[in-house]
Amino acid sequence: MKKEKVFKFVFFVLLISYLALYFSSVSGYYEYQNYQKMTLTKEQIKKFEEDVKQGKALDVEDYIIKENVHFNNQIANAGKKISYTLSDALSVVLSKFFNFLASFITE
């Protein structure tokens, strides 16, 4: 009985973690964070205004600060692998569940 409770607890923790990661990626949270990093800083705005006053040729790339942060590590890769595995498992379970429900409707 105790093993069953531990299994359920671990399963629900993994399920909640998966759902949180999935919905954050689907909702565009990471893309929005990247978009915010590309906005103009106050210093870049001042530089832009000075260039306009001086009549220089303007290029957007001169004013955008790009940060290249790589999240390619073992933890991230393990998280992705777990996420894909859970996604596949949930797809199979839901497919079987809906097929089971459909069998009641078609009979």
Contacts in CASP RR format, 6 or more apart in sequence:
PFRMAT RR
TARGET T0000
AUTHOR 0000-0000-0000
METHOD contacts of the structure
MODEL  1
MKKEKVFKFVFFVLLISYLALYFSSVSGYYEYQNYQKMTLTKEQIKKFEE
DVKQGKALDVEDYIIKENVHFNNQIANAGKKISYTLSDALSVVLSKFFNF
LASFITE
14 82 0 8 1.000
14 86 0 8 1.000
15 86 0 8 1.000
18 82 0 8 1.000
18 83 0 8 1.000
18 86 0 8 1.000
18 87 0 8 1.000
21 79 0 8 1.000
21 83 0 8 1.000
22 83 0 8 1.000
22 87 0 8 1.000
24 30 0 8 1.000
37 65 0 8 1.000
37 67 0 8 1.000
38 64 0 8 1.000
38 65 0 8 1.000
38 66 0 8 1.000
40 48 0 8 1.000
40 63 0 8 1.000
40 64 0 8 1.000
41 65 0 8 1.000
44 63 0 8 1.000
44 64 0 8 1.000
44 65 0 8 1.000
45 63 0 8 1.000
47 62 0 8 1.000
47 63 0 8 1.000
48 58 0 8 1.000
48 63 0 8 1.000
51 58 0 8 1.000
51 62 0 8 1.000
52 58 0 8 1.000
END
